[in-house]
Amino acid sequence: MFSVLESHEQIINLLLPYAENSEPDEISRGKRRYKFCKKEQRVVYLLLEGDFCLKVKGGNKILSIVSAPCVIGFMPALEEIPLYLERVDYGKIKHIDYDFFWKSVKDKKIFDDVMKVMSGQYTDLMSHISMNKCTSADEVRSLVHRWQQIPEHLKKRFSVMYLIENSSDLSKSSISRVLKEMKENGEISLDRGRFD
């Protein structure tokens, strides 16, 4: 029984021969952005190296951070996906046509791997949506817990303030107040604003 990571790797290995190199659809303040449509056709991304922020269009808020190896963008949807990928520092990314992806899933009999990856992405999305947001303090605590799950190298890259500010509509003062309280209560340990 494959782990979710092994399922990502299995899908990438089987589809890599058919994938194209992806150029950014937009470069904004040095950030490379990749949309889930190219030439009006949906695409599925194969993240081969690096880290990418999954962001919501409109407010440009971070929904999550995904790290290679990862397959993303194949969730069925009735409308255009209101998300995009933004490369963090370095990344190697390819794409494959959405319809071809699903045809390949059937032909190569990798439906179980795809369902495992989809289930993981769905669970992550549901946990984000269902975060307790009664008060700003509750929301900050939920986001701290969420962002503590990212890989260690990303914890060193981003401050906790940056992650929370860019994944919520909370003010800096509200975030600072709750983080200060959490530090004083021993709920979190920070080193120069980053997870310790």
N, C-alpha and C positions, 0 to 999 in steps of 0.2 A: 504493500500500500504506500503510494508516494505521498510525501509531504507537499504542502502548497508550493514551497520553493522548488521542489523537484518537478512539480507539474508545470510551473512557469518555464523551467529549463527544458523540459520535454517538448512543450509546445514550440518554444523558440527554435530548438534544434531541428524540428521537423519542418518549420515554415521559413527558416532563414534563407534557403536557396531561392525562394520566390519573393523575398522582401526587397524593397528599394531603400536607398539612403534617403533620409528625411532632411530637407532644408527647413529652417525656421520659416513660419508663415509671416512672422512679424518680429522685429527687434525693437524693443522699447527700453530706453535707458540702459543699453547693453545687455538686457535680458532677452534670451531667445525663447520665443513662444511657438508652440505647435498646436494647431487646431485639429479637431477630430474629423474635419472634412478637407479634402484636397481636390481642387477642380470639381467642386460640387458633389463629390463622392465620399461617403464615409470611409474612414480608414481605421485600422487597428495598429497600435504601436507596439513594437518589440524594443524594449529598453535593454540594450546590451551592456552598457557601462554607465556609471554615474548615478546622480540623484536628480529627481524632477519634482517640482511642486505641482500638485494638481489644484488648479485654481478655478474659481467660479467667475464666469463672465459678468460684466457689469460692475461689481464691487471689487473685483480682483482679490477676493479673500482666499486664503489657503484652506482647502478642504482636507488635504493630507499631503504627505511627502512620500513618494514612491522611489524605491531604489532598484537598480538592476540586480539580477535579471527579473524582468517583469513584462507581462503582456497586459495591455490596457486598451479599452475602447471598444470592446466587443459586446457590451451589454445591449440587448435589444431595446430600442426606444422608438416611440412614435414620432417624435420631433427631434430636431437637431439638439445634440447634447450641449447644455449651457456651460461646458467646462473646457479648459485647455491645459496643456502642460507647459511649464516654464523650467528651463534647465537651470540647475543651481550653479555649479561652477563648470564642471566638465561632464560631458555625456556623449554616448554613442547611441544613436537612435535610428531605427528603420521602421518602415510601415508596409502594410499589406492591405489590399482592398478588402473592405468589410464582407462583401458577398463571397469573395474568393476564400476568405478566412473560414466562413461557415461551411463552404463546400469542402474545404480541406479537412476540417474537423470530422466531417462525415466520412470522406474518402480514407483518411489515415486512422480512423477509429480512435480519436483522442477526446471523445465526448466526456469521459469521466474526468480527465485532467482539466478540461475547460470548465466543467461544472464545479470542480473543487476550487479553482481560481475565482470563478464567479461568486461562489458562496462566500469566500473570504472577503471579496470586495463589497458584496452586499452587506455582510455583517459589519464591516468597518463603517459603511455609510449609515447604517441604522444606528450604530452606537453614537455616531456624530449627531444625527438628527435627534436622538432621544436624550442627549445630554441635559441634565437638570439645569434650567436657565431661569429659575424663580427669581433669583437676585443676582446682582453682579458678582457677589462673593461666591455663590454657587457655580456660576459660569466660569469664573477664573479657576476655581478648584477643579472643575471637570476638565478644563483645557490643560491645566498643569498635568493632570493624570494622563490625558491623551498624548501630550507632547513628550512625556517621560518615556513613551514606548518607542521613540525613534532611535535609529542606530547611534552608537556612541560618537562616531565622527561628526554626525550632524548636531549632536548636543554641544560639541565644541565650536561649531560653525555659527549657530544662531543663539542669540540671547533669548531667555524666556519671555521677556517683554516683547521682543520682535514677533515671536511665534504667536503669542496671545493677541497682540494688537492687530496682526495681519490675518487672524482667523476669527475675529469677532468685531462687533461694533462698539466695544467698550472703550472708554476714554483712558488715556495714559494714567491719569490720576487715580481712577478706580482700580486699574490693574495694579499700580504701585502700592496702593493702600492694602490690598488683599495679599500681595506677595510679601510685603513687610510683616503683616500679621502672621502669615504662614511660616516665615523664617523665625520669627520670635517664638512661635509655638512649637518649633522643631518639626514642622510638617514637611519642609523642604530644606535642602542645603544647596546654596548657590555659590559659585565661584566667579566673581566679576560679572554677575548677572546671568551666568550660564549654569545649566545643571551640573552639579558636582559629581 
